[in-house]
């Protein structure tokens, strides 16, 4: 049975240059009932204004994924990496023993819409690491494409946790099934659009969780984009 976390129930802050929604407790937003789910610690739904961004700041002992929904984000970090990530790109930064980085929207006219995801690693004090990969529309159309996994399985970005993150696009008559094994947990995040999951209607910003064993069917998509987390 799905437990739904509606979009409007999330923490929300409008900083002018940044409009952000927090699915789980983060920074100045705290809700003891929504402090994470297993090792899934953060899902922030961020919109960054043109010419703005996150200044240099640090992290430790966290697997940080960035998933771009619109626009482009310029990345710089203390490991010497510099790149621009765009729609379809997934960025993975393992903070480990310590990383500083900045993220900037260099566009003068377009905002950047992204999901920032934090997953707790299975060990502390790991060596910092960085990776990015592109997943096309065809990779994700009508299916769940593995985008982050232990060991970088199936061409996904590597994360140091027994968790698997999938991305899917669903529209019209397309259906996607997913079987969750016993002892596992699942979080589904709707990034945009609408869909039905086992008769439950979900829209952009909504999240839902359940525990295994479970078999879900995603259907009735209306320009839907989803992330599915298979968690220990």
C-alpha positions in Angstrom: 0.0 0.0 0.0 1.3 3.4 -1.0 1.8 6.2 1.6 1.6 9.5 -0.3 3.5 12.7 0.4 1.7 15.4 -1.6 3.6 18.3 -3.2 1.9 20.9 -1.1 2.9 19.2 2.1 6.6 19.6 1.5 8.8 22.3 3.0 9.0 25.4 0.8 11.2 28.5 0.7 11.3 31.3 -1.8 14.8 33.0 -1.6 14.1 35.1 -4.7 17.0 33.6 -6.7 16.0 30.1 -5.5 12.6 28.6 -5.2 12.9 25.2 -3.4 10.7 22.4 -2.1 12.0 19.9 0.4 10.5 16.4 0.4 12.4 15.6 3.6 13.8 17.7 6.5 16.6 20.0 5.2 18.4 23.1 6.5 15.8 25.3 8.3 12.9 22.9 7.5 12.3 20.1 10.0 9.5 17.6 10.1 10.2 14.5 12.4 7.8 12.4 10.3 9.7 13.2 7.1 13.4 13.1 8.0 14.3 10.7 5.2 13.5 7.2 4.1 16.2 4.6 4.8 19.4 5.9 3.3 17.5 8.4 1.1 18.1 11.6 3.0 17.2 14.6 0.7 15.1 15.3 -2.4 15.1 19.0 -3.1 13.1 20.4 -6.0 15.0 23.5 -6.9 14.5 26.3 -9.5 17.5 28.6 -9.8 17.0 32.0 -11.4 19.1 33.2 -14.4 22.5 34.4 -13.5 22.3 33.0 -10.0 23.6 29.9 -8.2 25.0 28.2 -5.1 28.3 29.7 -4.0 31.2 27.5 -2.9 30.3 25.3 0.0 31.3 22.0 1.5 29.9 18.5 2.1 31.2 15.3 3.8 30.1 11.7 3.8 27.2 11.9 1.4 26.3 10.7 -2.1 24.9 13.7 -4.0 23.0 13.2 -7.2 21.8 16.1 -9.4 19.1 15.4 -12.0 18.4 18.2 -14.5 14.8 18.8 -15.6 15.2 22.1 -17.5 18.0 24.5 -18.3 21.7 24.0 -17.7 23.9 24.2 -14.5 27.6 25.0 -14.4 29.6 22.9 -11.9 33.0 23.5 -10.3 34.6 21.6 -7.4 37.7 21.2 -5.3 38.6 17.9 -7.2 39.3 20.0 -10.3 36.1 19.1 -12.1 34.3 21.7 -14.2 31.3 21.0 -16.6 27.9 22.1 -17.6 25.1 19.6 -17.0 21.9 19.7 -19.0 18.6 17.9 -19.4 19.1 14.2 -19.3 22.4 14.4 -17.4 22.9 12.8 -14.0 25.7 14.1 -11.9 27.2 12.1 -9.0 29.4 13.6 -6.4 30.7 11.5 -3.5 31.6 13.9 -0.8 33.5 11.4 1.3 36.3 13.0 3.4 35.3 16.4 2.1 34.5 18.3 -1.1 33.7 22.0 -1.9 31.8 22.9 -5.0 29.6 25.6 -6.6 26.7 25.4 -9.0 25.7 28.3 -11.3 23.0 29.1 -13.8 24.9 31.0 -16.5 21.8 31.7 -18.6 20.6 35.3 -18.8 17.0 34.3 -19.6 16.2 30.7 -18.5 15.9 29.2 -15.0 17.3 25.9 -14.1 15.0 23.2 -12.7 16.7 20.3 -10.9 16.3 17.7 -8.3 19.1 17.4 -5.8 19.2 14.0 -4.1 21.3 13.0 -1.1 21.9 9.3 -0.2 23.8 8.3 2.8 26.8 6.1 1.9 27.4 2.6 3.3 30.8 3.7 4.8 32.3 7.0 6.1 35.5 8.7 5.1 35.5 7.5 1.6 37.7 9.1 -1.1 35.8 11.9 -2.8 34.6 11.2 -6.4 32.8 12.7 -9.3 30.9 11.4 -12.3 28.3 12.4 -14.8 26.4 10.5 -17.5 23.7 11.3 -20.0 20.5 9.3 -20.4 18.5 10.1 -23.5 14.7 10.3 -23.8 14.8 7.0 -25.7 16.7 5.5 -22.7 13.8 6.4 -20.4 10.7 6.4 -22.6 8.1 3.9 -21.4 10.6 2.2 -19.1 12.6 2.6 -15.9 16.2 3.2 -16.7 18.8 2.5 -14.0 20.7 5.8 -13.5 22.5 5.2 -10.2 23.6 1.9 -8.6 26.4 0.2 -6.7 29.4 -0.4 -8.9 27.8 1.6 -11.7 25.7 -1.4 -12.8 24.2 -1.3 -16.3 26.0 2.0 -17.2 24.6 3.9 -14.3 26.6 6.4 -12.2 28.2 4.7 -9.2 27.0 5.2 -5.7 28.4 3.7 -2.4 25.1 2.3 -1.1 22.9 -0.7 -1.8 20.4 1.5 -3.5 19.2 1.8 -7.1 17.7 4.8 -8.7 15.7 4.6 -11.9 14.3 7.3 -14.2 11.3 6.9 -16.4 9.1 8.8 -18.9 5.4 7.8 -19.2 2.7 9.2 -21.5 -0.6 7.9 -23.0 -1.0 4.2 -23.1 2.5 3.4 -21.8 2.7 1.2 -18.7 5.7 0.4 -16.5 5.8 -2.4 -14.0 8.2 -2.7 -11.0 8.6 -5.6 -8.6 10.0 -4.7 -5.1 11.7 -7.6 -3.3 11.0 -8.5 0.3 13.0 -6.5 2.8 13.4 -3.6 0.4 11.8 -0.1 0.5 10.6 2.0 -2.4 10.2 5.8 -2.9 8.6 7.2 -6.0 9.1 10.9 -6.8 7.0 12.6 -9.6 9.3 15.2 -11.2 6.7 16.5 -13.6 3.3 15.6 -15.2 0.7 13.2 -13.8 0.3 9.4 -13.6 -1.6 6.7 -11.8 0.1 4.0 -9.6 -2.1 1.1 -8.7 -5.1 3.5 -8.8 -3.5 6.3 -6.8 -3.3 9.5 -8.7 0.0 11.4 -8.4 1.1 14.7 -9.8 4.3 16.8 -10.1 6.0 17.1 -6.7 4.1 14.2 -5.1 6.1 11.3 -3.6 5.0 7.9 -2.4 6.6 5.1 -0.4 6.0 1.5 0.3 7.8 -1.6 1.5 8.4 -5.0 -0.2 7.3 -7.4 -1.3 5.2 -5.2 -3.7 4.4 -5.1 -7.4 3.6 -1.6 -8.8 2.2 -0.6 -12.2 2.7 2.9 -13.4 0.1 4.0 -16.0 -2.1 6.8 -17.3 0.8 9.1 -17.7 0.4 12.7 -18.8 3.9 13.9 -19.8 5.1 12.2 -16.6 8.7 12.0 -15.5 9.5 9.9 -12.4 12.4 8.8 -10.2 12.1 5.5 -8.4 14.3 4.6 -5.5 14.9 0.9 -4.6 16.3 1.1 -1.1 17.5 -1.2 1.7 
